[in-house]
């Protein structure tokens, strides 16, 4: 819950982990997620309500299909990390249609082919923002915003080129995947009245919608062209605001020369803001792996203390690639690598190597985003739960070779969504006004040696472990 001075007065959270039924498959229980959403939002309102407006921000690309009459999902939600359609993307590439497995299009087709092959049912599609609004409005609103729509793979190329408001779905792509137009949500501005959240006490108006990275970009005050932020959540995302015009490479439906993707940041009024995004497939998920699978640490929070027990890794390197490497390499056939261990390597060195690996992956994103956006990034703002880890933050500054401004709010994503709702109800008047409220809590300067060449050597050894997946290019 965000106050007019941009401080967070109340928060309620609940862990919600995906399942991995097989290698490369990442699923969520959408019905359980909907119940958790209503419970935590209701608890927050019970403690501090009422509110003038509500906003929704969520993972992009994660795909849900549900029955229009019952509101029940027909199958699992497919996470943006799910790779079951990587082969389909490779086939489509040969046909001249470039789509990434993290986009919604092929996931939607898979769910429809699996649960409604004859296209006889009245089903609805949505990413998690759409599913959340449907849930909160009790089925009265079926919508998404341009930022979420832009990473679906289902917008017309010419709209991505022109950057026009009033976006609509591409009928040719819908036909290619046999998607009924009635399944698709309406695209509405990121800031503005959508529906009443009748599932919540007081039925506050829903008036803010954004993808998680777009919301974080706004939450960290990146409203001018050239402003950049890094979010370390499950994955790592480096986003640069590039203003009112899309990047030229976005018109070809592919990534830039250095592996970054075009994104629609937000729509406020009739104005669209564009960005360039570098994506890393693993960040916070590495800590979950250390906790749940390797059991090297008891919690993600413990990683800082364990890593601080050694001053250096002893030239042990970890490349975080459980699902492959995204920007700048885009090698889905790469796999995680731990290399350089000797008889003296212990738990602290391995944990610190994991943190260092994520930091260098983020530095790759910074370099790629600067090159593909054409903007010289003078400062990097960072948020996400990993930024509470002092060892990681120092490794990040060292890897980037530049100061890192730490967001005062770890969950800048939620703050950005709150800004969109506040703009809609009049709490703030302009984007420039909310940008003034986003101040860093600290600035961490680089202090360690340049290790980038050693990192690149480790990455080269992790690549093409599964050559058939490595052939998928964008």
Secondary structure, 3 states (H helix, E strand, C coil): CECCCCCECCCCCCCCCCECCCCCCCEECHHHHHHHHHHHHHHHHHHHCCCCCEEEEECCCCEEEEECCCCCECCCEECCCCCCCHHHHHHHHHCCCCCCCCCHHHHHHHHHHHHCCCCCCCEEEEEHHHHHHHHHCCCCCCEEEHHHHCCCCCECHHHHHHCCCCCCECHHHHHHCCCCHHHCCEEECCEEEEEECCCCCCCCEEEEEEEHHHHHHHHCCCCCCCCEEEEECCCEEEEEEEECCCCHHHHHCCCCCCCCEEEEEEEECCEEEEEEEEEECCCHHHHHHHHHHCCCCCCCCHHHHHHCCCCCCCCCEEECCCCCECCCCCECCCCCEEECCCCCCCHHHHHHHHHHHHHHHHHHHHHHHHHHHCCCCCCEEEECHHHHCHHHHHHHHHHHCCCEEEECCCCHHHHHHHHHHHHHHCCCCCHHHHHCCCCEEEEECCCCCCCHHHHHHHHHHHCCCCHHHHCCCC
